[in-house]
């Protein structure tokens, strides 16, 4: 069974495993969940979205144009669009 909080691709900066972490992406006084590796590198949460089919956040952006982003879920393969 796939770990629902682990990202299928490693950290692009150091190659470590990335885990979905609450408050990892800081914006001022608050934070939002994002993928972070154990070395502290964080993936911008705008580059991944929650899959509407299976609920995991391990998604890959396929296209970004006209204010819409297209994603593919690495867990279930669902393709979906979200506003940018």
C-alpha positions in Angstrom: 0.0 0.0 0.0 1.3 3.5 -0.9 2.1 5.9 1.9 -0.5 8.6 1.5 1.7 11.4 2.9 4.9 10.5 0.9 5.5 12.2 -2.5 6.3 9.8 -5.3 9.2 12.0 -6.5 12.1 13.0 -4.3 13.2 16.4 -3.3 14.5 18.2 -6.3 17.2 19.9 -4.2 18.7 17.0 -2.2 17.0 13.8 -3.4 15.4 13.0 0.0 11.9 11.7 0.5 9.2 14.4 0.8 6.3 14.1 3.2 3.0 16.1 3.3 3.5 18.4 6.3 1.1 20.8 8.0 2.2 24.4 8.2 5.3 23.7 6.1 4.8 26.7 3.7 5.0 29.9 5.6 3.1 33.0 4.4 3.6 35.8 7.0 2.2 34.7 10.4 0.4 31.6 9.0 1.4 28.5 7.1 -0.3 25.9 4.9 0.4 22.2 4.3 3.0 21.4 1.7 5.6 18.7 0.9 8.8 19.0 2.9 11.9 16.8 3.0 13.8 16.0 6.3 16.5 18.5 5.2 13.9 21.3 5.3 13.3 21.9 1.5 9.7 22.7 0.8 7.7 22.3 -2.5 5.6 25.3 -3.3 2.0 24.0 -2.7 0.8 25.7 -5.8 2.6 23.0 -7.8 0.5 20.2 -6.4 -3.2 19.9 -5.6 -5.4 17.5 -3.8 -6.9 14.8 -6.1 -10.7 15.1 -6.2 -10.9 11.3 -6.7 -8.7 9.7 -4.1 -7.8 12.7 -1.8 -4.0 12.5 -1.9 -1.9 15.6 -2.7 0.8 13.7 -4.7 -0.1 15.2 -8.1 1.9 16.4 -11.1 1.2 19.6 -13.0 0.8 18.8 -16.7 -0.2 22.2 -18.1 -0.6 25.8 -16.9 -2.4 28.2 -19.3 -5.3 30.6 -19.4 -5.6 30.7 -15.7 -6.1 26.9 -15.4 -3.7 24.2 -14.3 -4.1 20.6 -15.3 -2.9 17.9 -12.9 -2.5 14.1 -12.9 -2.7 12.2 -9.6 0.3 9.8 -9.1 -1.9 7.6 -6.9 -5.0 6.9 -8.9 -4.1 8.4 -12.3 -7.1 10.9 -12.2 -6.6 14.0 -14.4 -8.2 17.2 -13.3 -8.1 21.0 -13.6 -7.9 23.7 -11.1 -7.9 27.5 -11.3 -4.4 29.0 -10.8 
